[in-house]
């Protein structure tokens, strides 16, 4: 499959040869039926799902490789769906996405492991938080969780401290995100889709089919920059899907009037490697997330060989390009890690890598923020995805199915409410 993918790789200069090569049902014939902007794991899953309905699907990625931003700079955790409430899009897509992802990995030999997770409480307030999570999981969303008794906790993970309780999530796992993306990429191109790298969308024009019709009813014209040759070309498409991740607000703002423009806020997460084999831990260990922290706390995760790593923390930055790891954050990380793993050898910890999560609200905002996935009001043929952070990797296949259904399902498909 990978050899097939490599043979079908197109560069931006090949766009001209791809245009006007597909049939279309639009009155004014477009070059493509669907153009997906952004080649992270979610964009790949969307492209794969759409290509199963039509081979006239183009994926545009601005970097020289797929999945080099948030999709490859994360914890690679398959989340169970504990944290997102009973009626959110995140919960719905995380649960269905998790189920689909385990099945996909098994069927297509993508490396994964269902290692499970402990969320550990250190005081009464954290215990109350875990009790609320457990009740929601049991009574409202059907996600398996269970309490781990003190004796079992000491027997299973003697080096882990949990003064006020352990809530286990047996459905949590880990996945090789790079292998997952390569497999999605291969499936997409085997269905006849095309991925073009090094291609930045620099202009978007919605076309009208008739006077008074909605913008986009006549399709869309995109101007695409080849970053290598610094040349631009135009393509047309019946529909566009904004799955540009860290660049999604920029794409959004190319289309909407000034009063509907938005911005993203960037939460950088620093990760730290661990070079010692002791203490030995066999599952993921998460602290109880502090309210308004912007993340799930500096947790312990494992890679598929069993090596421990820690992170991410939350460091708010001004630009999505600030990807250098901040080594000065290590002392604070050690303080957090020692709360649940006091025997850690601090000399074996080292700065490793960093990733950035696109947030729809700034650090000062409080409260839950859901995914934004919606057929955009006032336009035809535009599905918009904003703020796709964790659990985006887990949800990716379900998001792909949702976007496909927005275009092709016979009934109305509910996405997010409008942006406020």
Secondary structure, 3 states (H helix, E strand, C coil): CHHHHHHCCEEHHHHHHHCCCCCCCCCCCCCEEEEEECCCHHHHHHHHHHHCCCCCEEEECCCCCCCCCHHHCCCCEECCCCCCCCCCHHHHHHHHHHHHHHHHHHHHCCCEECCCEEEEECCHHHHHHHHHHHHHHHHHHCCCCEEECHHHHHHHCCCCCCCCEEEEECCCEEECHHHHHHHHHHHHHHCCCEEEECEEEEEEEECCCCCCCCECCCCEEEEEEECCCCEEEEEEEEEEEECCHHHHHHHHHHHCCHHHCCCCEEEEEEEEEECCCCCCCCCEEEECCCCCCCCCCCEEEECCCCCEEEECCCEEECCCCCCCCCHHHHHHHHHHHHHHCCCCCHHHEEEEEEEEEEECCCCCCCCCCCCEEEECCCECCEEEEECCCCCHHHHHHHHHHHHHHHHHCCCCCCCCCCCC
